[in-house]
């Protein structure tokens, strides 16, 4: 079992930056790949980025490529999402999830956090 808790979401102006954190409980965190997803009101949950167990490989959606960066610190059981040059369309609840492979599909992930709200004002 892995429990995930996201934090770092807040209201920010367009062009600003935020860093989200996803802290995991459990000694086997480094056995899991981690993905970040987001969901805006009235829309489906959308893949943002994912990172492999070791942190050696990352996968990022075209919509955020060049602006968002994922990293992890397995010693701290934490995955980070650095978001730069934020746009109003980035407004959503951001979720981290743990699964057996880094992938863009929701069904791949077994464990989910409760989400953290990111709001970007224009």
C-alpha positions as CSV (number, residue, x, y, z in Angstrom):
1,X,0.0,0.0,0.0
2,X,1.1,3.5,-0.8
3,X,-0.5,6.7,0.4
4,X,0.1,9.9,-1.5
5,X,-0.4,13.5,-0.3
6,X,0.0,16.4,-2.7
7,X,0.7,20.0,-1.6
8,X,1.9,23.3,-3.0
9,X,-1.2,24.3,-5.0
10,X,-2.3,27.9,-4.7
11,X,-3.5,31.0,-6.6
12,X,-0.8,32.5,-8.9
13,X,-0.7,35.0,-11.7
14,X,-0.1,34.1,-15.3
15,X,3.6,33.8,-16.0
16,X,4.4,32.7,-12.4
17,X,5.8,29.5,-11.0
18,X,4.8,26.9,-8.5
19,X,6.3,23.7,-7.2
20,X,4.0,20.9,-6.2
21,X,5.1,18.1,-3.9
22,X,3.8,14.5,-3.7
23,X,4.9,12.8,-0.5
24,X,4.4,9.0,-0.2
25,X,4.1,6.8,2.8
26,X,5.5,3.3,2.7
27,X,9.0,1.8,2.3
28,X,8.4,0.6,-1.3
29,X,8.0,4.1,-2.8
30,X,11.0,3.6,-5.1
31,X,9.3,0.5,-6.6
32,X,6.7,2.8,-8.2
33,X,6.6,5.0,-11.2
34,X,4.8,8.3,-10.5
35,X,2.5,10.3,-12.7
36,X,1.0,13.7,-12.4
37,X,-2.5,14.3,-13.8
38,X,-4.8,17.3,-13.7
39,X,-8.5,17.8,-13.9
40,X,-10.3,21.0,-14.7
41,X,-14.0,21.5,-13.9
42,X,-16.2,19.7,-16.5
43,X,-13.2,18.0,-18.1
44,X,-11.6,14.6,-18.0
45,X,-8.5,13.9,-16.0
46,X,-5.5,14.7,-18.2
47,X,-2.0,13.3,-18.1
48,X,0.7,15.9,-17.3
49,X,4.0,14.0,-16.8
50,X,5.4,10.9,-15.3
51,X,8.7,9.7,-13.9
52,X,10.3,6.3,-13.6
53,X,11.2,4.5,-10.4
54,X,14.8,5.7,-10.5
55,X,14.0,9.2,-11.9
56,X,16.1,8.4,-14.9
57,X,13.2,8.6,-17.4
58,X,10.4,11.2,-17.7
59,X,7.5,11.6,-20.0
60,X,5.7,14.9,-20.5
61,X,2.5,16.0,-22.3
62,X,3.1,18.3,-25.2
63,X,0.8,20.9,-23.6
64,X,3.3,21.5,-20.8
65,X,6.6,20.4,-22.3
66,X,9.2,23.0,-21.8
67,X,7.3,24.6,-18.9
68,X,6.8,21.7,-16.4
69,X,9.5,19.5,-15.0
70,X,9.1,16.4,-12.8
71,X,11.7,15.1,-10.4
72,X,11.9,12.8,-7.4
73,X,13.9,12.3,-4.3
74,X,13.5,8.6,-3.2
75,X,15.3,9.3,0.0
76,X,12.5,11.7,1.0
77,X,9.7,9.6,-0.7
78,X,8.8,12.7,-2.6
79,X,8.1,13.6,-6.2
80,X,8.1,17.2,-7.4
81,X,6.3,19.0,-10.2
82,X,8.0,22.3,-11.1
83,X,5.6,24.5,-13.1
84,X,6.9,27.6,-14.8
85,X,5.3,30.1,-17.2
86,X,1.9,29.2,-15.9
87,X,-1.1,30.0,-18.0
88,X,-4.8,30.3,-17.1
89,X,-5.5,27.1,-18.9
90,X,-3.2,25.3,-16.4
91,X,-5.9,25.9,-13.7
92,X,-7.0,22.5,-12.4
93,X,-6.8,20.1,-9.5
94,X,-3.4,18.3,-9.7
95,X,-3.1,14.7,-8.7
96,X,-0.1,12.4,-8.3
97,X,-0.4,8.7,-8.7
98,X,1.8,5.7,-8.3
99,X,1.8,2.7,-10.6
100,X,3.9,-0.1,-12.0
101,X,4.9,1.8,-15.2
102,X,5.2,5.5,-16.2
103,X,2.3,6.0,-18.5
104,X,-0.2,8.6,-19.7
105,X,-3.2,6.4,-19.0
106,X,-5.2,6.8,-15.8
107,X,-5.9,3.0,-15.4
108,X,-2.2,2.2,-15.1
109,X,-2.0,3.8,-11.7
110,X,-3.1,2.0,-8.5
111,X,-2.7,4.7,-5.9
112,X,-3.9,8.3,-6.0
113,X,-3.5,11.4,-3.8
114,X,-6.4,13.7,-2.9
115,X,-5.3,16.5,-5.2
116,X,-4.1,20.1,-4.8
117,X,-5.8,23.1,-6.4
118,X,-3.8,25.3,-8.8
119,X,-5.5,28.4,-10.0
120,X,-3.8,30.7,-12.5
121,X,-5.3,34.2,-12.9
122,X,-4.9,36.2,-16.1
